């Protein structure tokens, strides 16, 4: 087992009130699995992903439960241990690539960032690995892209760069938090196809966060459905889509215009 999330609870404390973002969530992931988390905005899916990535602020947040990964509880392990895993064992791709990328740094520098932190490679070795990774994410001219700035690339190209940067250290787990939302339908399909290929070739586990159930159906073997911070349903993807047991899941599927109703 790669990941074991048990009784995860996340509460935000404001000056006047507290908000329970995630409520007693439990699930597991196996090595090489692609697991989807779906739900409407505010369902807690992204907060769950950020907790696994170790990216939740430690101020004004109360977290409880366990996130076991490689023998460590990511909720309370020493900060240096968590930092050693971020970008190395755990990679993350965010929703908006233009925001995720530094506008004043060239693409090559940004793809190599995790190598500078986690590996003792020469400048030449880092560049060779970065070019190889840019090629693996199917960018047609890696050498040219390496020397460009984010604003010189299309949205789909920028997201491929973000995937390359997240994959450069061969992580065991890739967290993709709404990675296709800012892209058009054609590019979305290409990114999903790319993630499937990387999963197969590198045996990387992928936690795919999305509100688009049609994409989840194309990519994920299992799916978790979240509502109001709670995990309301989970199971094999086709089982969930063909015979959902919870009224919320039925409404969620019916509300997605791109969902193809199949018997």
N, C-alpha and C positions, 0 to 999 in steps of 0.2 A: 504494500500500500504506500502510495506517495504522499497523500495528504489526508489528514483526519481532522475534520472540524466538528467540535462537540460543544453544545450549549453556548454557542457564540451569541453574546449580547453586547450591543453597543448603544450607549446613551449619551446624548449631547446635552450639556448643561449651559443654559443661557442665564442671564441675570434674573429673569423673571420666571422662567419655566424650563422644564426638562423635556427632551424629545427622545423617545425610544426608536432608534433607527433600525436596529436589528434585534429580533426577539428569539432567543433560544433556538438558533439554527444548527442543524446537525446534518453533515453529509461527508462522504469519503470520495477520494479519487485514486484510481490505479495508475501506475506508470503506463504512458502511451495512450491514455484515454482522452477523448475530447468531450468535455462536459459543458453543457449550456446552462446559464441562469437567465431566466426571462421574468419579466414583470413590468408594470407601468412605472412611470417616473415616481420616485419616492417609495418604491417597494423595498428598498434596502439592498438591491443587487450590487450596485457599485460600491457601497460602503463595505459589504462583505468582501469584495475583491480587493479594495484598498487595505483592509485589515490583513488579508493574506500577504499582500505585497509589503506590509510594514510601513505604509504611507499615511496612516491616520495620525493627525497631530496628537501629541500627548497632553495638550492643554485643554481643559474643559470637556474632556471625553472620559467616560467611564466604560471600561471594557472588561468582560468576564468570559469564562469558558476557556477552551483550548483550541489552538490551531497547531497541530503537530505536523512538522515537516522535517524529515531527516533526524528525528530524535529530539528536536527542539520545539518548545512551545513559543511560537512567534509573537504571542501577546506579551510575554514577560521575559524573553531571553535577553541577555546583555546586549546593549546597543551595538557593540563592535561585532558581535556574532550576526546580528540582523544586517548590518551594513555589508558584511562579507558575503551574505547571500544575495543581496539586492544587485541585480545586474549580472550575477554570476550563475547561481542556481535558480533564481527566479527573475524572469524578464517580464516587462509589462509594455503594452501598446495602448495608447490612449485614443479617445474619440477624435480629437481635432489635431492633426499632425502639424499644422502651422503653429499652434500654440505649444506643442510638445517640443518642437525644434527651436534652437537658438537662431534668431534671424541674422546675427552678425558672425556666425561661425560656418565655415564650409562643411559640406556634407561628410567628407572623409574624416575630419576632426571629430564630428559628432558620432559617427559610427564606431570610431576607435575608442571612444571614451571609456567604456567598460574594460577594454583591454589595458588601458593605462592604469586603471584602478586595481584590477584583479590579476593581471599577468605581467611577467617580467620579460617583455619582448622589445626588440629593437624597433626603431622607426620604420625600417624596411619591412620587418616581419608584420608589424601592425597594418601597414598599407596593403601588403599582399593579402592578408586575411580580410581586410575591409573590402577590397576589390572582389575577392571570391564571394563574400557574403552578399554584396550588391548584385553580383551575377546570379546567385542562388535565389534571390527574390525577384528575378526576372526583369531587372532593369537593363535595357538593351545596350547602353554604352557606359559601363561602370566607370571607366577612366574619366570620362567627361563629367558624369554625375559626381564623382569623388571631389572634383574641384569646383563645383557649383555651390550656390547659396540656396536656402529653402525657397525663396521667392521666385527662383528661376525654374522651379519644377511645378508640374501639375499636382492637384490634390492626391490623385492615385499614386503618383511617383513618390510624393512625400510620405504617404502611408507605408509604401514599400521600404523606404529608407528607415522609418521608425521600426518596422519589423526586423530589418537587418541589424539595427542597433540593439534591439532586444535579444536577438539570436546570436550575436557575435561570440559570446562565451559559451555557447551550447548549453543553455539552461535546461534543467529538468522540467521546469514548469513555465509556460508562457501564459500570462494573463492578458486577454484581449478585451478591454473595456469599451464596448460600443465602437469597435474599430472601423466600421463601415458607414456610420450614421451620416458623416459629412460628405459622402461620395455618391455619385449617381449610380443607378441600378446596374449598369454594365460593369462599372469598376467594382462595385460590391461583389458581383459574381466572381470576378477575377481574384479578389482578395480572399474570398472563401475557398476558391480552388487552390490558391497558393498555400493557405494554412493547412488544407488537407494534405497537400503534397509534402510540406515540411514535417507534418505529424508522421506521415508514413515513412519518409526517408530517414528522419532523425529520431524517431520514436519519442518525440517530445510530447508531454501532456499539455493540453490546452484548455484553459478555463475561459469560455467564450460568453461574455456578458452582452445581452441584446434585448431590445424590445420587439425586434422583428422575428416573429416565429418562423417565417418561411426560410430565413437564412439559417436559423438554428436547426431546422429540419434537414437542410442540406448538409450541414457540417457535423452535428453532434450525435453521438451514440446514446447519450442519456441527457435528460433535461430536468432542472429544478425550477419550480414555479414559485415566485415570491409575491406576497401581497401584504402591504402594511408592515413590513419588517419580518414577517413570518414566512416560513417555508410551508406552503399549503399543499404541494403535490410534487412527487418526483417519480421517475421511472424511465424505462426505455423510451426513446423519442417517438417511435412509431406508435407505441402503446398510448402515450400521452395524447398524440395528435388524433389518433383514430377513435380512442374511447376514453376521453378525459373523465375523471370521476368527480371533480369538484366544479361547482357552478362557476366559480371565478375563472378557472381554466377554460371552460366552455365559452364564456363571454370573451375572454382574451383572444382565443382562436377565431371566434366569429367576427371580432372587431378589426382584424388585420386584413386590409384590402388585398394585399399581395398573396394571402394564403390561398393555395389551391385546394379546394375541397375535394378530397379523394375518398372513394369507398374503401 
